[in-house]
Amino acid sequence: MSELTLVIGNKNYSSWSLRPWLFLKQVQVPFQEVRIALYTNTTHAQLAQYSPSGIVPVLIQDEVKIWDSLAICEYIAECYQQGWPEDAIARSQARSVAAEMHSGFVALRSEMPMNCRARRVGVSPSAACQANIQRILSIWQSCRQTYGEAGSWLFGSFSIADAMYAPVASRFVTYGVPLPEIAQEYVNTIYAHPGMQEWLQAAQEEPEIISESELGQPVP
Ligand SMILES: N[C@@H](CCC(=O)N[C@@H](CS)C(=O)NCC(=O)O)C(=O)O
C-alpha cells in the first residue's frame, strides 16, 4: 500500500482529526502526519494546499484525497479489514452510533469544545446540550451492557464507533461532566489507549491557544 499522509488540526482542539488519527494508530497503519494550526492568519492558505473542502482531517494517498473523518475510517477499514464488528447486527449498531456522532450532538459540540489539556468549571450546558449528554450516556450504557462481555470497548473490541466517541470522553473530562460508573469505566478505557495517551501528550505540548475554544474557568 502506498504511503498515507493524514492532515490534521491542533491536537488540543481538533476533535474531528482525533477520530481517524486514533483509528490509524489502532490498526497500526504507518502514516505521515501534517499538522496545521487552525484559526491563524496562514491556516486558510495551508489548508487549501491539502484539503478540497478547506477543513481537516484529510487522508492523502498518492493522488487521492479523502476529506472526512468517517470516510477516512471507512477507507482504512476496507483496506485492512478492521474497524467494524464481525457480526452483522453488531456492525449495524456500531455504524448507527458512529453515524449518530458524526451527524449530531450539535449542542454538545458547540458548548463544550474539545480542549484536551484543560480542566474547566463554569460551563453550564443548555437543555439541548444536557439532552445530548444523556443520549450519549444511554448509547454507551446500552453498548457496554450488550457487548461488554467481549471486551472493554463499545462493541467489545475496538471499533470505529470508539474512535468517533473518543473526543466526547475528552470533553467529559475537561468539563467535569458527572458520569455513572459504566460511563466512567469507558472513559478510562479510552484514556488508557496508547494512541490516546500519545495524542493527549502532544496536545499538552502545543503552543497555540484558540480563545473561542477556551470556555469556562480553570478548575481552582
Ligand atoms: N464532517 C467533517 C468535519 C471536519 C471539521 O469540522 N474540521 C474542523 C476542525 S475539527 C476544521 O477543519 N475547521 C477549520 C475551519 O473551519 O476553518 C469530518 O467529519 O471530518
The ligand as a Tripos MOL2 file, in Angstrom:
@<TRIPOS>MOLECULE
LIG
   20    19     1     0     0
SMALL
NO_CHARGES

@<TRIPOS>ATOM
      1 N1        -17.5340   16.4970    8.8950 N.3       1 LIG1
      2 C1        -16.0980   16.7980    8.9500 C.3       1 LIG1
      3 C2        -15.8860   17.9300    9.9450 C.3       1 LIG1
      4 C3        -14.4380   18.4570    9.9280 C.3       1 LIG1
      5 C4        -14.2490   19.7740   10.6870 C.2       1 LIG1
      6 O1        -15.2180   20.4450   11.0670 O.2       1 LIG1
      7 N2        -12.9740   20.1350   10.8900 N.am      1 LIG1
      8 C5        -12.6040   21.3510   11.6060 C.3       1 LIG1
      9 C6        -11.5590   21.0430   12.6820 C.3       1 LIG1
     10 S1        -12.0890   19.9280   13.9190 S.3       1 LIG1
     11 C7        -11.8930   22.3120   10.6800 C.2       1 LIG1
     12 O2        -11.1420   21.8950    9.8320 O.2       1 LIG1
     13 N3        -12.0910   23.6080   10.8710 N.am      1 LIG1
     14 C8        -11.3280   24.5970   10.1520 C.3       1 LIG1
     15 C9        -12.1780   25.6810    9.6090 C.2       1 LIG1
     16 O3        -13.4120   25.6030    9.7500 O.co2     1 LIG1
     17 O4        -11.5970   26.6270    9.0580 O.co2     1 LIG1
     18 C10       -15.3630   15.4980    9.3140 C.2       1 LIG1
     19 O5        -16.0070   14.5820    9.8450 O.co2     1 LIG1
     20 O6        -14.1830   15.3660    9.0110 O.co2     1 LIG1
@<TRIPOS>BOND
     1     1     2 1
     2     2     3 1
     3     2    18 1
     4     3     4 1
     5     4     5 1
     6     5     6 2
     7     5     7 1
     8     7     8 1
     9     8     9 1
    10     8    11 1
    11     9    10 1
    12    11    12 2
    13    11    13 1
    14    13    14 1
    15    14    15 1
    16    15    16 2
    17    15    17 1
    18    18    19 2
    19    18    20 1
@<TRIPOS>SUBSTRUCTURE
     1 LIG1         1 GROUP 0 **** ****
